[in-house]
């Protein structure tokens, strides 16, 4: 019988890590604060019986965009230093 070997990729997988540059790191922190704030406000409104708008989760798009622009290299305002050396 033929032995099957698992496919190995030539590139190692990158882990998501906190950025080192100040602006990129600040965007991630602001986005995470915004997500926590929006979810806390939604829970507070539901606790007190205030009806939320039908598309309240669209309010999460801005904080998610902040987090993405801090973490994803294509969206980062400051280029991160190359770690391959």
MDAnalysis code that builds the backbone (N, CA, C; Angstrom):
import MDAnalysis as mda
import numpy as np

u = mda.Universe.empty(255, n_residues=85, atom_resindex=np.repeat(np.arange(85), 3), trajectory=True)
u.add_TopologyAttr("name", ["N", "CA", "C"] * 85)
u.add_TopologyAttr("resid", np.arange(1, 86))
u.add_TopologyAttr("resname", ["UNK", "UNK", "UNK", "UNK", "UNK", "UNK", "UNK", "UNK", "UNK", "UNK", "UNK", "UNK", "UNK", "UNK", "UNK", "UNK", "UNK", "UNK", "UNK", "UNK", "UNK", "UNK", "UNK", "UNK", "UNK", "UNK", "UNK", "UNK", "UNK", "UNK", "UNK", "UNK", "UNK", "UNK", "UNK", "UNK", "UNK", "UNK", "UNK", "UNK", "UNK", "UNK", "UNK", "UNK", "UNK", "UNK", "UNK", "UNK", "UNK", "UNK", "UNK", "UNK", "UNK", "UNK", "UNK", "UNK", "UNK", "UNK", "UNK", "UNK", "UNK", "UNK", "UNK", "UNK", "UNK", "UNK", "UNK", "UNK", "UNK", "UNK", "UNK", "UNK", "UNK", "UNK", "UNK", "UNK", "UNK", "UNK", "UNK", "UNK", "UNK", "UNK", "UNK", "UNK", "UNK"])
u.atoms.positions = np.array([
    [0.818, -1.172, 0.000],
    [0.000, 0.000, 0.000],
    [0.867, 1.241, 0.000],
    [0.331, 2.260, -0.586],
    [1.051, 3.533, -0.632],
    [0.873, 4.279, 0.682],
    [1.956, 4.876, 1.142],
    [1.886, 5.657, 2.366],
    [1.626, 7.117, 2.004],
    [0.692, 7.688, 2.697],
    [0.366, 9.085, 2.460],
    [1.050, 9.947, 3.506],
    [1.736, 10.972, 3.025],
    [2.388, 11.914, 3.934],
    [1.534, 13.173, 4.019],
    [1.456, 13.752, 5.184],
    [0.673, 14.992, 5.282],
    [1.330, 16.112, 4.482],
    [0.504, 16.907, 3.883],
    [1.006, 18.029, 3.092],
    [1.601, 19.073, 4.027],
    [2.780, 19.531, 3.694],
    [3.418, 20.578, 4.489],
    [3.544, 21.819, 3.631],
    [3.264, 22.931, 4.226],
    [3.388, 24.182, 3.488],
    [4.823, 24.679, 3.597],
    [5.257, 25.391, 2.587],
    [6.631, 25.881, 2.583],
    [6.804, 27.098, 3.494],
    [5.720, 27.819, 3.739],
    [5.792, 28.995, 4.595],
    [5.239, 28.666, 5.978],
    [5.909, 29.090, 7.018],
    [5.324, 28.880, 8.352],
    [4.123, 29.795, 8.554],
    [3.153, 29.321, 9.304],
    [1.950, 30.124, 9.535],
    [2.271, 31.254, 10.498],
    [1.727, 32.437, 10.188],
    [1.940, 33.598, 11.041],
    [0.902, 33.620, 12.141],
    [1.341, 33.912, 13.325],
    [0.437, 34.103, 14.448],
    [0.011, 35.556, 14.509],
    [-1.183, 35.769, 14.980],
    [-1.627, 37.138, 15.180],
    [-0.994, 37.634, 16.476],
    [-0.209, 38.674, 16.367],
    [0.468, 39.226, 17.533],
    [0.187, 40.725, 17.595],
    [0.328, 41.269, 18.784],
    [0.137, 42.705, 18.945],
    [1.212, 43.450, 18.168],
    [0.829, 44.506, 17.473],
    [1.813, 45.280, 16.724],
    [2.778, 46.013, 17.653],
    [3.945, 46.320, 17.119],
    [4.975, 46.988, 17.903],
    [4.925, 48.510, 17.756],
    [4.442, 49.011, 16.653],
    [4.387, 50.459, 16.436],
    [3.262, 51.083, 17.244],
    [3.478, 52.318, 17.674],
    [2.562, 52.998, 18.595],
    [1.166, 53.189, 17.989],
    [1.096, 53.676, 16.771],
    [-0.216, 53.965, 16.169],
    [-0.993, 52.672, 15.933],
    [-0.324, 51.640, 15.450],
    [-1.002, 50.364, 15.208],
    [-1.509, 49.766, 16.514],
    [-0.685, 49.819, 17.555],
    [-1.082, 49.286, 18.855],
    [-2.231, 50.102, 19.444],
    [-2.190, 51.419, 19.270],
    [-3.266, 52.276, 19.776],
    [-4.585, 51.965, 19.065],
    [-4.539, 51.700, 17.770],
    [-5.758, 51.346, 17.042],
    [-6.369, 50.058, 17.584],
    [-5.533, 49.089, 17.902],
    [-6.045, 47.831, 18.445],
    [-6.692, 48.072, 19.807],
    [-6.027, 48.837, 20.672],
    [-6.583, 49.103, 21.998],
    [-7.884, 49.899, 21.916],
    [-7.938, 50.892, 21.057],
    [-9.165, 51.692, 20.898],
    [-10.295, 50.817, 20.364],
    [-9.988, 49.963, 19.407],
    [-11.006, 49.065, 18.863],
    [-11.529, 48.079, 19.888],
    [-10.637, 47.513, 20.683],
    [-11.077, 46.577, 21.723],
    [-11.923, 47.285, 22.783],
    [-11.524, 48.503, 23.152],
    [-12.334, 49.281, 24.086],
    [-13.711, 49.565, 23.491],
    [-13.761, 49.905, 22.207],
    [-15.039, 50.189, 21.555],
    [-15.949, 48.975, 21.516],
    [-15.377, 47.802, 21.260],
    [-16.180, 46.577, 21.227],
    [-16.744, 46.285, 22.619],
    [-15.889, 46.372, 23.632],
    [-16.354, 46.122, 25.004],
    [-17.409, 47.147, 25.407],
    [-17.205, 48.419, 25.047],
    [-18.174, 49.453, 25.391],
    [-19.515, 49.207, 24.711],
    [-19.505, 48.869, 23.429],
    [-20.764, 48.646, 22.705],
    [-21.524, 47.448, 23.272],
    [-20.811, 46.377, 23.571],
    [-21.479, 45.204, 24.124],
    [-22.011, 45.478, 25.532],
    [-21.259, 46.235, 26.322],
    [-21.725, 46.594, 27.660],
    [-22.965, 47.485, 27.578],
    [-22.963, 48.441, 26.669],
    [-24.126, 49.318, 26.502],
    [-25.350, 48.527, 26.036],
    [-25.145, 47.552, 25.159],
    [-26.266, 46.732, 24.693],
    [-26.830, 45.886, 25.835],
    [-25.947, 45.301, 26.642],
    [-26.415, 44.515, 27.785],
    [-27.136, 45.385, 28.807],
    [-26.629, 46.582, 29.031],
    [-27.281, 47.523, 29.955],
    [-28.679, 47.894, 29.456],
    [-28.790, 48.155, 28.160],
    [-30.096, 48.513, 27.592],
    [-31.068, 47.347, 27.698],
    [-30.584, 46.138, 27.418],
    [-31.471, 44.977, 27.523],
    [-31.859, 44.716, 28.975],
    [-30.963, 44.948, 29.908],
    [-31.241, 44.748, 31.334],
    [-32.365, 45.670, 31.807],
    [-32.372, 46.901, 31.298],
    [-33.374, 47.876, 31.708],
    [-34.601, 47.893, 30.806],
    [-34.670, 46.984, 29.879],
    [-35.856, 46.862, 29.044],
    [-35.938, 47.866, 27.914],
    [-34.837, 48.541, 27.604],
    [-34.824, 49.484, 26.491],
    [-34.646, 48.683, 25.209],
    [-35.506, 48.938, 24.250],
    [-35.434, 48.186, 23.009],
    [-34.317, 48.738, 22.130],
    [-33.483, 47.856, 21.629],
    [-32.386, 48.263, 20.758],
    [-32.893, 48.431, 19.336],
    [-32.139, 49.183, 18.560],
    [-32.480, 49.310, 17.146],
    [-32.310, 47.952, 16.484],
    [-32.959, 47.759, 15.358],
    [-32.937, 46.439, 14.729],
    [-31.545, 46.054, 14.225],
    [-30.739, 47.016, 13.852],
    [-29.391, 46.703, 13.361],
    [-28.331, 47.311, 14.273],
    [-28.454, 47.080, 15.575],
    [-27.518, 47.652, 16.541],
    [-26.108, 47.126, 16.352],
    [-25.971, 45.926, 15.800],
    [-24.636, 45.340, 15.649],
    [-23.803, 46.058, 14.597],
    [-24.424, 46.930, 13.781],
    [-23.636, 47.742, 12.851],
    [-22.737, 48.721, 13.599],
    [-23.088, 49.005, 14.844],
    [-22.240, 49.874, 15.661],
    [-20.897, 49.222, 15.975],
    [-20.795, 47.920, 15.797],
    [-19.535, 47.214, 16.042],
    [-18.578, 47.312, 14.859],
    [-19.039, 47.817, 13.722],
    [-18.172, 47.870, 12.545],
    [-16.990, 48.818, 12.731],
    [-17.200, 49.964, 13.341],
    [-16.103, 50.916, 13.541],
    [-15.025, 50.360, 14.467],
    [-15.377, 49.794, 15.632],
    [-14.321, 49.210, 16.452],
    [-13.633, 48.016, 15.785],
    [-14.398, 47.215, 15.053],
    [-13.775, 46.089, 14.356],
    [-12.813, 46.566, 13.271],
    [-13.157, 47.664, 12.610],
    [-12.255, 48.228, 11.615],
    [-10.990, 48.760, 12.266],
    [-11.104, 49.348, 13.457],
    [-9.913, 49.802, 14.193],
    [-9.003, 48.630, 14.532],
    [-9.583, 47.544, 15.020],
    [-8.783, 46.373, 15.363],
    [-8.131, 45.801, 14.110],
    [-8.897, 45.708, 13.028],
    [-8.346, 45.158, 11.788],
    [-7.241, 46.041, 11.229],
    [-7.399, 47.355, 11.297],
    [-6.367, 48.233, 10.749],
    [-5.134, 48.267, 11.640],
    [-5.247, 47.844, 12.871],
    [-4.066, 47.733, 13.716],
    [-3.349, 46.416, 13.549],
    [-4.087, 45.334, 13.218],
    [-3.491, 44.006, 13.150],
    [-3.095, 43.568, 11.737],
    [-3.903, 43.899, 10.746],
    [-3.644, 43.413, 9.390],
    [-2.598, 44.286, 8.691],
    [-1.536, 43.686, 8.179],
    [-0.464, 44.483, 7.568],
    [-0.922, 45.351, 6.395],
    [-1.897, 44.891, 5.641],
    [-2.353, 45.671, 4.486],
    [-3.069, 46.950, 4.907],
    [-3.611, 47.001, 6.114],
    [-4.380, 48.156, 6.579],
    [-3.628, 49.025, 7.580],
    [-2.441, 48.622, 7.993],
    [-1.720, 49.351, 9.032],
    [-1.205, 50.689, 8.525],
    [-1.400, 51.759, 9.299],
    [-0.886, 53.068, 8.887],
    [0.638, 53.162, 9.016],
    [1.225, 52.404, 9.923],
    [2.677, 52.367, 10.063],
    [3.161, 50.963, 9.752],
    [4.179, 50.861, 8.924],
    [4.720, 49.556, 8.577],
    [5.473, 48.979, 9.772],
    [5.166, 47.721, 10.080],
    [5.855, 47.050, 11.183],
    [7.259, 46.619, 10.750],
    [8.192, 46.562, 11.707],
    [9.537, 46.111, 11.357],
    [9.523, 44.651, 10.929],
    [10.408, 44.325, 9.988],
    [10.496, 42.971, 9.461],
    [11.118, 42.059, 10.516],
    [10.431, 40.942, 10.844],
    [10.909, 40.034, 11.869],
    [11.638, 38.827, 11.292],
    [11.879, 38.813, 9.999],
    [12.485, 37.636, 9.373],
    [13.977, 37.543, 9.643],
    [14.618, 38.630, 10.100],
    [16.058, 38.608, 10.355],
    [16.372, 37.915, 11.651],
])
